[in-house]
Amino acid sequence: MSAPDPSFAPTPEPPYWVVVFTSRRNGRDEPGYSRMADAMAALAARQPGYLGMESVRGADGVGITLSYWTSEEAIATWKAVAAHAEAQRHGRAEWYEDYVVRVAHVTRQYTMSGSTAKFL
């Protein structure tokens, strides 16, 4: 069995929660966006109930960030953090063409190496 991929958030056994943030960047102020994204990732990691994050962005500006949390309450607390609220305002005004936020309860997970499921 190989070591876990460090690109994947180390989540516990379910249940837990995930916030799916799908966005399209407008391409403006890349340095400012990168600084804010790094600051928010570091700040989120210090929040109670935070489990991890995974993020990708395509060349077309569409990105998906998944943040994992122990509870809906932890998500609500993170949403209310003043610096996070300020980053959201900047995002709407300066960096995003559009975005969608989805919140889901994870009830099951499995891995390629640990799955006994049969795929057709």
Sequence and secondary structure as in RCSB ss.txt:
>XXXX:A:sequence
MSAPDPSFAPTPEPPYWVVVFTSRRNGRDEPGYSRMADAMAALAARQPGYLGMESVRGADGVGITLSYWTSEEAI
ATWKAVAAHAEAQRHGRAEWYEDYVVRVAHVTRQYTMSGSTAKFL
>XXXX:A:secstr
     TTS    SS EEEEEEEEEE S  HHHHHHHHHHHHHHHHTSTTEEEEEEEE TTSEEEEEEEES HHHH
HHHHH HHHHHHHHHIIIIIEEEEEEEEEEE     TTT      
